[in-house]
Amino acid sequence: MAAMTPGAMGEVLTGLCARAPVIPVLEIEDVAGARPLGEALVSGGLPVLEVTLRTAAALDAIAAIAALPGVTVGAGTLLAPDDVGAAKAAGAAFGVAPGATDRLLDAAETEGLPLLPGVATASEAMRLMERGYRLLKFFPAGPAGGTAMLSALAGPLPMLGFCPTGGIGPENAGEYLDLANVACVGGSWVAPRAMMAAEDWAGIRRLANAAAALR
């Protein structure tokens, strides 16, 4: 276990965002589908994936996807220090949180798990900036003000970058990606539940191809 500074975390996460414009946000119910899902997304041009810790299969799914070549998988919905340790043990290369608490930040820094902490306001962003974070999750993007809010934040906080998630789909992802302070976006539209349940991996690969071409 090697500790990481927020600055070092930001460098890792910025590099991941540079690999593709969209990070698929995946809620996996059945671990049996994790590997073919990961293969479909990576072959479609999206090599950085987020598996949310909202299901009983999530940690096993992370382990299955982490074993695939050419993929970087992270754990989403990190809420507590224990989540950080469990995610890293499963093979997660980064973490994503809907918000940020001192205990969660401490755990991520101690464990050396690059963390994308969530913010919805300027005050939250400034607090994380004071701690050394420069790349943040903007969540929930749509209800929190969308592109207009991010454009407004760019004026007083030009040193911060964002990965907006929540309320983003193929119809508006390009508007977010056009903003100078948006490094990438997160979204679940590239792996709809119905397609995963139907094991429509070819359809998911086509959605990934379209998402990868957004920038």
N, C-alpha and C positions, 0 to 999 in steps of 0.2 A: 504494500500500500504506500503510495507516494502522494503527499499533499500537493495541492495546486493552488496558485493564487488566482483571483478573479481575472487578472490580466492574461495569464496563461490560458485560462478557460476560454476567454474571448477569442484568442488566436485560433484555438482548435475549432470552435464553433463557427467562426468566420470562414475558415477553410471548408467546413462541411457545407455551409450555405452556398459557397462558390461552386460546388459540384453539381448542383441542380437548383432550379428556381422554386421547386415545390418539395416539401417534406411531407409524405403521406402520413396521416394520423390514423393509426389502425387500432380497431377494437376487435380483438380476436377471441372468439368463443371456443373454437375447436383447434387444438394444437396440431391436429393432423393436416390442417390447411395452411399452417404457417410457412412451411418450406415452399410449396408451389406458389403461394402468394408473394413471398419474397422474390422468388425467381422471376415471376411475371413483372413485378415492379422494376426490378433491376434491369431486366432485358428491355423494358420499355423506356429506360433512360433515367430512372429515379433511384440512385444508389444509397440514399440516406433515408432511413425509415424510423418512425416513432411508433412504438407499441404502448398503448396506454395501460396503466395498471388498474383497469376497471373490471377485469374478469379473472376468474380463477385460473384460466389458461395462460395469462399474460406472461408470467416469468418463464414458463416452459416454451412459449412461443418466441420470446426473445432469445433463448438459448438455441432454438432450432434455426432461427434466421441468422444469428451471429455466426453459425458454422458455414454459411454460404459464402462462396468467393465473390469479391467485389462489392460487398454490402457493408454499410455501417449502420448499426441499429441502436436506437436509444430507447429509454423508458420515459413515458409520459405520465402525467398526473401524479408526480411525486409530491406527497403531502407531509411526510414526517421523516425523521432521520432513519428509521428502520427501512423505509422505502429505498433510500439511497444505497444502503448496504446490500439489500436484496437484489436491486437492479444491477449493481456492479457484479455481484456474484453470479448472476444469470448470464452475464456477457454484454451488458449494455455499455456502449462506448460514450454515451452522454445521457443527460437527464433533462427533462422539461417539467416545469411546475406552473400551475395556474396563477400562483402568487409567490410570495417570498416571506419566510420567517427567519429570524436569526438562527434558530436551531437547525432549520433545513439548510441554510447557507453554510453554517459551520460544518455540518455533516458532509456536504458535497465537497467543500474545500479540504477537509481532513481526509476523506476517502479518495480524493483526486478524481472525482467524476465531474467533467465539465457540465455546468448547469446553465440552462436557459430559464431564468426566473421570470415570472409573469408580472406585468404592470398594466394598469388601466388609467393612471393619472400622472401628471407631471411630478407631484410630490413623491409618489412611489418610485418613479424613474430617478429622481434626484437622490433619493436615499440609497439606491443601489449604485448610482454613479459615485457617491461618496465612498462606498466600500470598494470601488475598483471595477465594477461591472460596466461593460460598454456595449454589449449585445444583449437585448432583452426580448422576451416574448410579449407582444401586445395582445392582451386577451381580456374579455371577448371582443375581438376587433370591431365587428359590426355594431353591437350595442354600445361600445365605448366611444364611438365617433367615427370609425372607419378611416378612410383616406383623408378626410378633412381634419380629423384629430392628429393624425400622423404628420400631415403637412404643417399644422400649427406647432407641434412639438419641435419640428426641425429648426425653427427660428431660434428659440432660446437654448435648445439642446442639440446643436449640430454635431456634437461628438458622439452621440448615441446612435446605434443601429437597432433595427427591430425585425423580428419575425412575427408578423401578425397571424393570428389564428382565431377562428370563430366567425361564422357567417361568410366565409370565403368559398367561392366556387369558380367554375370555369368562366362564368359570365362577368366576374369582377376581379379575378386574380391579377389580370394584366394591369388594372388601374393601380393596385397596390405595388406591383413590381416596377412600375414606372417612377415611383418615388425614390429620391436619392437616399433616404434613410431606411429603406427596406432592403434587407439582405436576401431574404427569401420569404416564402409564405408556407404555412402549414394548412393542410386540408384533408378531409375525409372523402371527398368526392371521387378520388381516383380508385377507391376500393369500397364501393357501396356494399352494404350488408347483403342485399339480394344477390349480387354477383358472387360474393364470397360463399354464400349458402349454396348457390347453384354450381360452385366450382368453375365459374366462367373465367378462367385464367387468361384466355385469349382476349376477352373483352376488357379485362383489367389492364392487360398490356397495352391495348389501344388507347385507353384513357391515360395511361402513364406516358405514352408517346406524345399525346396532345399536350399534357402538362409540361413535359420536358421542353417542348418547343415554345413555351410562353415567353422565354427570354433568350 
